[in-house]
């Protein structure tokens, strides 16, 4: 999900039509050709027994990437957290119909489920849904003529409903569960949240479940539409079901909506039948296996901009559509071109094609933007991204904003990182968002450097560092509880931005080729399944020849604060003896870290062209380098630590500054490190002035450093984030143990 900008940032350069030559197909873990397709038969592995606590209960119903036995043996499932692991959904046939006033809707569902052992009740999640009396039933697939009546009984706490027989247990087996209900369309009364709810939940938003948006033409003619929002667990306001990310199953969605609406969902539309009352019944094909929070439906008087994407893997073509408010389809011209460029990049990078016949983006006007906070700016629904149009569309003749550039590639990145593979539980939401942020930065740098550069990425890192030193800092991987249920990734700068800098640090250690190959392994092994940090680290370790990525990654995502490395390099004869110490940069953290496992690269030599990379897991380390040389820690400028030097080492390093004159991000990082060191008295004002003078940053970068200082001053003063993102959770969130997973 993309967080919502308070104010659009205007790009520096006008963007012309984007053309991109096809990139060479990536090797390793995904190859080109038909073998990279995500089609194929279901995996043959059957649902494991619950008798063994070590076994995973999830039926593995995702299609295999390839008929390789090594992939088929990978356990892609995880245990659910709050819902029982005794009943698993397999396929969900969903139907719903909004009323003419778009205030309420009625729905029904037929869910194929598997009961893995006898249970007293089937438990589903539902919020503000009223089950139709006497309409909840169960049929054994082996004996569909026998109807078992179930009674919906809400649990005392939480949004869970037990579906019980009036006597006895529900036996082990496969069933068809039928449910009917009615619910509320959010924003139906144009209200945001009542005052008492706002006082209890400052992140309250009505942009949840099924909600109404306004579509307005350039001339201001308005019409209302409906869309859905399921993350984190708001799909339970649309239909009852299993909305934890551990549950992945397929969906067949249909709806009855006004006959003049355009409709869109995750999968391709297969039919639209006119009804006598002026409505139409629309039906969509079965989706790939996915978590419930990614299910999507949109309907309204949209205009459509259409195009075609040609896969660089096998040459196949996929229809692309941007759904826009009426009269604004041409406003999506840039976004469509950028969609094709981004998809080409991700297909080549991952070696994996999306498992859809089409790919859509829905951009709806945010008519309710006068409300305090809808909580998000874009959502990565699989195969049907949602955006708020006012943030992402570009009026012909105007320049796209930075936000409109990054949000498109951010949500497309999620189609693999978040959708194809999905986090196991919400404390690991960084496995979705850090990757999407990492890729939206890198693709923008690659294709639109006038909007964003590696120098900007350095400045972003230092803004994160400023936040990471405050008492409000939280780990990238949070340990969540009920207190965090209303905005548990806030401050979002850690889940999004710090996590992306940790990924950059890991890549700097193992190399771009190993990073790409490792992520291909990760995506292939856990496609249509769930991922954890340990699964990510293991994949990267495989690709990097066994480098200890897990120790590095965990030490950065599970702790607050920033490492400070101090380098002392002394020449003796024809060798340089280097001593490096690590400590926690002076901070206000509530629970400060004291040590990290840090991948360190040193630059040295006559022209500072030589490199030595090692992992520092102790408080001090010493090494010997050939020649009498200056030493620089972190020559990319992108690693997530601050570097300081002894007085002599600073002098030796600055004497070599001409060797870095063309590396503006590195020069900028040295200056930003020095500025941060000055702020805590680790260097003097005279030293800082000397460093800044020798580096001789161009005026454009100096202007950016001044802006960065202002942002960091806001962070230091405890100010709120510029663009807060309120990822929320309905109900009480269960705290899980701090086990390694």
KAJORA-V826393 format. One line per field, one symbol per residue. ss: DSSP state (h for helix, s for strand, l for the rest). A space follows every 10 residues. Layout:
BEGIN
ss->???
END
This chain:
BEGIN
ss->lsllllllls llllllllll llllllllll lllhhhllll lsllllllll llllllllll llslllllhh hhllllllll llllllssss ssssssssll lllsssssss ssssslllsl ssssslllls slllllssss llsssssssl ssssllllls ssssllllls llssssssss sssslsllll llllhhhhhh llllllllss ssssssllll lssssssssl lllhhhhlll sllllllsss ssssssssll lsssslllss ssssllllss ssssllllls shhhllssss llssssssss llllllssss ssssllllhh hhhhhhhhhh hhhhhhhhhh lllllllsss ssssllllll lllllllssl lllssssshh hhllllllll shhhhhhhhh hhhhllslll sssllhhhlh hhhhhhhhhh hhhhhhhlll lllhhhhhhh hhhhhhhhll llllllllll lhhhllllll lhhhhhhhhh hhhhhhhhhh lhhhhhhhhh hhhhhlllss slhhhhhhhh hhhlllllhh hhhhhhhlll llssssssss ssllssssss ssssllllll lllllllsss ssssllllls ssssssllls ssssssllll ssslllllll ssssslhhhh hhhhllhhhh lllhhhhhhh hhhhhhhhhl llllhhhhhh hhhhhlllhh hhhhhhhhhh hhhhhhllll llllllllll llllllllll l
END
